[in-house]
């Protein structure tokens, strides 16, 4: 029996992983994390690539490389790494969110929608994911779904300007210019230095037929942009 057990554990492809390999992987992951925090991207990537040479399905390394590529604006590479990370660890809501970001940047809105919905199913209270999914739905011309996401974002953080402006963008896309004006005018007073508020207000005034007010709002938006707001 002992001989049979030895043969079984020593068979090709069935041996247990070497604990030293696991320790080395953890050391490399820690080194990558420290390098990333110090903005030493090349060192972080090198350590993570070593991990993936040892274990191509190491989920933490796959996600971290994906995040590095995302921050470096290599969006297609980021999406590919993050897809692999999700295949290994389907319950990783962060990997799904990052993949959604990367796919949105590549123009794959349908793919971004799937990734973001998966992320929110796992962790519903993510404000950035709600906001991005709302913008993705706007890009897909699904106005009702976009409104739902921005409303959910406002429930998470009622003070979020991004959520409020997202909801206004949905109103504009639906042609509800009067409602958009009603929401934007108070914002233009409470946030007089926000160029995006005045850009949207110009669109709302224009759609509502208030041409002079639209010109003034557009001029204000351009002036704020010139000042870097």
C-alpha positions in Angstrom: 0.0 0.0 0.0 2.8 2.4 0.8 4.5 1.6 -2.5 1.2 2.3 -4.3 0.8 5.6 -2.5 4.3 6.6 -3.4 3.7 5.8 -7.0 0.5 7.8 -7.0 2.0 10.9 -5.4 5.1 10.7 -7.6 3.2 10.4 -10.9 3.8 13.1 -13.5 1.3 16.0 -13.1 0.0 14.9 -9.7 2.8 16.1 -7.4 2.0 18.6 -4.8 3.2 22.2 -5.2 6.6 22.9 -3.6 5.9 25.1 -0.5 9.1 27.1 -1.4 7.5 28.1 -4.7 4.5 29.5 -2.8 6.7 31.5 -0.4 8.7 32.9 -3.3 5.4 33.9 -5.1 4.2 35.7 -2.0 7.5 37.5 -1.6 7.3 38.6 -5.3 3.7 39.7 -4.9 4.7 41.8 -1.8 7.7 43.2 -3.7 5.3 44.2 -6.6 2.9 45.8 -4.2 5.6 47.9 -2.6 7.1 48.9 -6.0 3.6 49.9 -7.2 3.0 52.1 -4.1 6.4 53.8 -4.8 5.4 54.3 -8.5 8.2 52.0 -9.6 6.0 50.4 -12.4 8.8 48.6 -14.2 9.9 46.9 -11.0 6.3 45.9 -10.1 5.7 44.5 -13.5 8.9 42.5 -13.4 8.0 40.9 -10.1 4.5 40.1 -11.3 5.8 38.6 -14.5 8.1 36.3 -12.5 5.1 35.1 -10.5 3.2 34.4 -13.7 6.1 32.4 -15.1 5.9 30.2 -12.0 2.1 30.1 -12.1 0.3 31.5 -15.1 -3.0 31.3 -13.3 -2.0 33.2 -10.1 -5.1 35.4 -9.8 -3.6 38.2 -7.7 -0.7 38.6 -10.1 -3.1 38.6 -13.1 -5.2 41.3 -11.5 -2.3 43.5 -10.5 -0.7 43.3 -14.0 -4.0 44.2 -15.4 -4.2 47.2 -13.1 -0.7 48.3 -14.0 -1.6 48.1 -17.7 -4.8 50.0 -17.1 -2.9 52.8 -15.3 -0.4 52.8 -18.1 -3.3 53.3 -20.6 -2.6 49.9 -22.3 -6.3 49.2 -22.2 -6.4 46.1 -24.5 -3.6 44.4 -22.6 -5.3 45.3 -19.3 -8.6 43.8 -20.4 -6.8 40.6 -21.5 -5.1 40.1 -18.1 -8.2 41.0 -16.2 -10.3 38.5 -18.2 -7.8 35.8 -17.2 -8.0 36.9 -13.6 -11.8 36.6 -13.6 -11.6 33.2 -15.2 -9.5 32.0 -12.3 -11.4 33.8 -9.7 -15.0 34.6 -10.8 -15.9 36.2 -7.5 -13.3 39.0 -7.8 -15.5 42.1 -8.1 -12.4 44.4 -8.3 -11.0 42.5 -11.3 -14.4 42.8 -13.0 -14.6 46.5 -12.3 -11.1 47.1 -13.7 -11.9 45.0 -16.8 -15.0 47.1 -17.3 -12.9 50.2 -17.2 -10.4 48.8 -19.7 -13.1 47.6 -22.1 -14.9 50.9 -22.0 -11.7 52.7 -23.0 -11.3 50.3 -25.9 -14.8 51.1 -27.1 -16.2 47.6 -26.3 -19.2 48.9 -24.5 -21.1 45.6 -24.5 -18.1 43.9 -22.9 -17.8 46.7 -20.4 -21.5 46.4 -19.5 -21.1 42.6 -18.8 -18.0 43.2 -16.6 -19.5 46.0 -14.6 -22.8 44.2 -14.1 -20.9 41.2 -12.8 -18.8 43.4 -10.5 -22.0 45.1 -9.1 -23.7 41.8 -8.7 -20.9 40.8 -6.4 -20.5 44.1 -4.6 -23.6 46.4 -5.2 -22.4 49.4 -3.3 -19.7 50.6 -5.6 -20.2 54.2 -6.6 -17.5 54.3 -9.3 -18.9 51.2 -11.0 -22.5 52.5 -10.9 -21.3 55.8 -12.5 -19.3 54.1 -15.2 -22.1 51.6 -16.0 -24.5 54.5 -16.3 -22.1 56.2 -18.9 -21.7 52.8 -20.7 -25.5 52.5 -21.0 -25.7 56.1 -22.3 -23.1 55.0 -25.0 -25.3 52.0 -25.8 -28.4 54.3 -26.1 -30.2 52.5 -23.3 -31.4 55.6 -21.6 -33.7 53.9 -19.0 -30.9 51.6 -17.8 -28.6 54.6 -17.6 -31.1 56.5 -15.5 -31.4 53.5 -13.2 -27.7 53.4 -12.6 -27.4 57.1 -11.9 -30.3 56.9 -9.5 -28.7 54.0 -7.7 -25.5 56.0 -7.5 -27.3 58.9 -5.9 -28.7 56.5 -3.3 -25.2 55.4 -2.5 -24.0 59.0 -2.2 -26.7 61.7 -2.5 -24.0 64.4 -2.5 -22.2 63.0 -5.6 -22.0 65.6 -8.3 -21.0 63.0 -10.8 -24.2 61.0 -10.1 -26.3 64.2 -10.4 -24.7 65.2 -13.7 -25.0 61.6 -15.0 -28.7 61.8 -14.3 -28.9 65.1 -16.1 -27.1 63.6 -19.1 -29.7 60.9 -19.2 -32.5 63.5 -19.2 -30.8 65.3 -22.0 -30.4 62.1 -24.0 -34.1 61.4 -23.5 -35.0 65.0 -24.7 -36.3 66.1 -21.3 -34.7 69.5 -21.5 -37.0 71.4 -19.1 -36.3 68.8 -16.4 -32.6 69.1 -17.1 -32.7 72.9 -16.7 -34.6 72.6 -13.5 -31.9 70.3 -12.0 -29.0 72.2 -13.4 -29.8 75.8 -12.5 -29.4 75.1 -8.7 -26.2 73.3 -9.4 -24.9 76.3 -11.4 -25.3 78.4 -8.3 -23.9 75.9 -5.8 -21.0 75.0 -8.1 -20.2 78.1 -10.1 -16.7 76.9 -10.9 -17.7 73.6 -12.5 -17.4 73.8 -16.3 -19.3 70.5 -16.9 -22.4 72.0 -15.1 -22.4 74.9 -17.5 -21.7 72.7 -20.6 -24.8 70.6 -19.8 -26.8 73.7 -18.9 -26.0 75.1 -22.4 -27.3 71.9 -23.9 -30.4 72.0 -21.8 -31.1 75.7 -22.6 -30.5 75.0 -26.3 -32.9 72.1 -26.3 -35.5 74.1 -24.4 -35.3 76.9 -27.0 -33.5 79.4 -24.7 -30.8 80.5 -27.2 -29.5 83.5 -25.4 -29.2 81.6 -22.1 -27.5 78.7 -23.9 -24.9 81.1 -25.3 -24.2 82.6 -21.9 -23.9 79.1 -20.3 -21.5 78.0 -23.1 -19.4 81.1 -22.7 -19.2 80.5 -19.0 -18.1 76.9 -19.6 -15.4 77.9 -22.0 -14.1 80.5 -19.6 -13.9 78.0 -16.7 -12.1 75.5 -19.0 -9.6 78.2 -19.9 -9.0 78.6 -16.1 -8.5 74.9 -15.7 -11.9 74.1 -14.0 
